[in-house]
């Protein structure tokens, strides 16, 4: 048992003690007042009726003091919230997933669908950390690795609405994108197209930026990148795709790739598939009906130790016994006061 508002209890007990001292002081002052002596009245004290009346008066006075003290004590305990404390430490999965989206011009027709696919994937997770990075000529982190799934889904839906006018059919309440979400994401999407002098659609640089989102390098965590791109390079990147995939491997990340249906074949697609599989991952096209289920299953199949989240304290108040005692004490004080008249 803990006292949640212990200082309130101390204040009430202090006030009650001060009131008792003041009452005692007045009683002593009253006892010192001069008395009127009556001749030939000594025998009255020995009368049975007088003795009985004195005993009753003394008992009523003691009972009144006891009831008043009980009332003050129970009121103090009620105000201080005497409760049982339960400390819980929710567990989280030691898996990190970075959603990495190519928002270059060649991907504009499929980015909205990919964002809705990302949204569906996030809904399947429970305890994993999720982040989103978008890239074109430069990369921008929309949100870092987080357990806040409601915020993540709002941002993904905001992107789908901005790019393709799509909206999730399952998003409700706090998971619905707001105007502020869309405005903030619009600025981030614009930032990806700011010229760096190296061209646009820098695939390797974007993947490296996504790999750099993984923190907690000293912890043993499963790390994944869900990489959505058509591998249509339109500039001179700092990192070629094989180098970027190697950087992801050094971070301990497995890459799963989603390529649009429009990329039917060719050297770019074959390179994307080969380099993806080199990290231990797989590649799907956006039209694959099993891609979401398979990606989620592959990620959840990986070994992940449960780690403790932030500790939370829950308090359960127990007012009933003290409320009942206070009520009985109050009724008793009134009854004894009426009897003492």
N, C-alpha and C positions, 0 to 999 in steps of 0.2 A: 504493500500500500504506500502511496505517495501523496503528499499534499501539494497540489498544483499551485494554488495561490496561498502559500504558507504565510506570506506577509500580511494578508488580509486577516487570517486567523489570529496572528499576533496582535494586530491592531484592535480587534474586537475584544480579545481577552484582556488587553491592557486597559481599554475603556471600562470594561466590566470591573476590573480590580480597582481602578480609580473611583468608580461609583460606589463600590463596597466600602472603601476607606472613608469616603465622604459621609456615607450613611452611618458608619461606626462613630465618626467624630461627632455628628449631630446627636446620636444616641447618648454618648457620654456627656455631652454638654447638657442634654435634657435631664440626665440622672443627677447632675450636680445642683439643679435648681432647688431652692429652699422648699421644705415640705411643711404642711400644716398639721400640727399634732392635735389629736382629739383625746380628751381625758376618758379613762375607763374603757378603752377600746382594744386593749391588748388581747382579750379573750377571743376577739373576732378571728385572729390568725389561726386559732386552734379549731375553728368550726370545720366539720367535714366538707360542707358545701364550698367554703372558701378555698380549702386545700385543693378540692377537685377543680375548681375554676382556675386556680393558679397553674395546676398541672396541664390543663387543657390549653391555657394561654401560652405556656412554655413550649408545648408540643407544636402548636400552630405556628409559633414564631420560628422554631427550628425547621419545620416543614417548609415554611415560606422561603427561608434562606436557601434550603437545599434545592427547592424547585427553581428559584431564581438563578442559582448557580448552574443548574442543569440546563436551563433555557439559554443562558449566555454561552455555555460550552457547546451545546448542539448547534446553536446559531453560528458560532465561530467555525465549527467543523463543516457546516453546510456551505458557508461563504468561501472557505478555503478549498473546496472541492477535493474531498478525500476520494482518491481513485486508485485503481490498479493500473499499472503501466505495462504495456506490451511492446517490446522492441523487435522490429522486423527488419531484416536485411534482404530485400528482393534480389534474386539471382539474375544475372544477365549472361547471354552467350558470348564467348570470347571469339566472335566472328565479326569481321569488318568487311563491308561491301561498298565499293565505290561505283556509282553509276556514271559512266563516261560517254558523253554524247557529242558526236560530230554535228555541228549546226551550220556547216558550210552550205553554199548554194545548191550543190548537187544532192544534198540530203533533205532539202526543204519539203519535198513531197511526202516524206515518210517520217519526219521528226515528230509530228504530232502523234502518230501511231506508236512510235517508239516510246514517247513519254507516257502514254497510256499503258504500254506494256510494262514500263518501269513501275508505274503506279500499282499495277496488278501484282507485280513481284513483291513490292514493299508490303502489301496487304497480307502476304503469306508469311512474313517474318514475325518472330516473337523473341525479343531479347537481343537480336543482332544490331550493330551500329550500321547506319546507312548514310552515305554522302552522295552529292551530285556535283559533277564538274562538266561544263560545256566548253567546247573549243572550236575555233575556226583559225584565224591568223594568230590568235592568242587564246589562252585558257582562262576561264573565270570559274571560281568555286561558288556555286549557287547556295549550297549549305554544306558545312563540314560534316564529318562523321558524327552521328547523333542517334540517340534512342527516341527522339521526338518524332514518332510516326505521323502524328496529325499534321505537324508543320511540313514534314517531307511530302505528304500526299497533297497538301495545299499547293506547294511549290510545283509539283509535277503536273497537277491539274491546271495551274495558272499557265504553265508553259504550253500545254496542249491547247488551251483556249487561245493563247496569243498566236501560236503558229498555225493551227489548223481549225480553230473554232470548235474543238471537241471538248466534251465535258464528261467526267466519270459518271456512270449510272449508279455507282455504289457510294459515292461520296455524300455524306450527310453531315449537318451540323458544323462542328469545328473543322472537319476535313474538307469543307467547301472552300474553293479559292475566293479571295476577296479582291476588291479593286486595288487595294494597296499591294497585295501579292503580285498582281499582274504588272502594276507600274514598276515595282522594284525589279522584277524579272526582265522587263523590257529593257531597262537600263543595263542589266548584266548581259543580255543578248547583244545589245549594241556594242558593248565593250569588246566582245569577241572579234568584231570586224574592224577594230581600229588598226590601221596599217602599222606594221613593224618593219616594212621594207623587205620581208622575206617571202611575200606572197600570201596565199590563203590556203585553207584546208591542209594545215600542217599536221598530218596524222600522227607521226612519231612524237612530235613535241607535245601534242595533246595527251597522248597516252602517258608520257613521262610525267606531265603535270598531274594526271590522275593518280599515278603511283605515289607521288609525293604527298598525297593526302593521308597516307597511313602514318599514324603517330604511334606512340607507346612501343617503340622499337625494342625496348628491353623486356617486353612481355611476350609470352608464347601465345600467339593469336593466329587464327585462320584468316587469310586475307584473299579477297576476290575482287576482280574488276569485271563489270559487265560492260563491254566495249561495243558501242553501236557506231559503225562507220561503213562507208563504201570503199575506202582505201583509194579514193581518187585524189591524188596529190596535185596541188596547183601552186607550188612554190618551192622554196629551198629551205627545208627544215634543218634544225640543229641535229636532230636525231632521225635516222631512217627507221623504218618499222622494225627490222630485226634488232637494232640497238635499243629501241624503246621496249620491246618485249623482253629483252635481256635485263633491262633496268627493272622491269616489273618482277622478273624472277628473283633478282637480287633482293628485292623487298619482301620476298616470300609470297608473292601474289600469284594466284591462278587466274588466267584471263578467259572469260567466256565472251564470244563475239556474236553480235547480231548484225547481219548484213542485209540491206534491202533487196527485195525481189528483183529490182531492176538490174542488179549486178548478176547477170546470168552466168558469166564465165570469164575467162581471160586470166592474164598473168596476175592482175591485182587481187582477184578473188582467191586464186591458188596460193599466192603469197600470204594473204590474210589467214587462210585456213592453216597453212603449214606453220606459221609463226605462232598462231593461237595454240595449236596442239603441242608446240614445243614447251609451253608453260604448264602443260598438263590439262588444259581446257579443251573446249569444243566450240565449233561454229555452227550457227543456224541461220537460215534466212528468215526475214520477218513474217513470211507467209506460213511458217511451220507452226501448226496448231499445238504441237507438243513442246515448243521451245520454253514457255514459261514454266510448265510443270517440271520439265527436265532440269532447267537451271536451278529452280528452288530445291528439287530433290538432290541434285549434285552438291549444292552448298550445304544443305542440312545433313548430308551424309558424312561430311567431313568431321573429324574429331574436334570437339570444342569443349573445353573445360568451363564449368559454370563459375563465374566470378561474382563476388558480392557487390551489390550496388550501395548507394548511400543508405545508412541506417535511418529508420523512421520510428518515432515513438507514437503509440496510440494509447489514449487514456480512456478508461471506462469508469464513469462516476457511479458512486453507490449512495445516493441521497436518501433512499427510502427509510432506513433505520433512524437516521438523524432527524428527518422530517417528522416521523411519527413521534419520536421522543420530544421534539420541540413542541409539537401540538399538544401532547399530554401534559408537558410541563406548563405550557401557557394556560390550559384549562385548569390545572391544579392551582396555579398562582391566583387565578380569578376566584376559584372556589374557596381557597383559604382566606383570601382577602375579604370575601363576602362574609365568611364565618367569623372573622375577627372584628367585624363592625361593633 
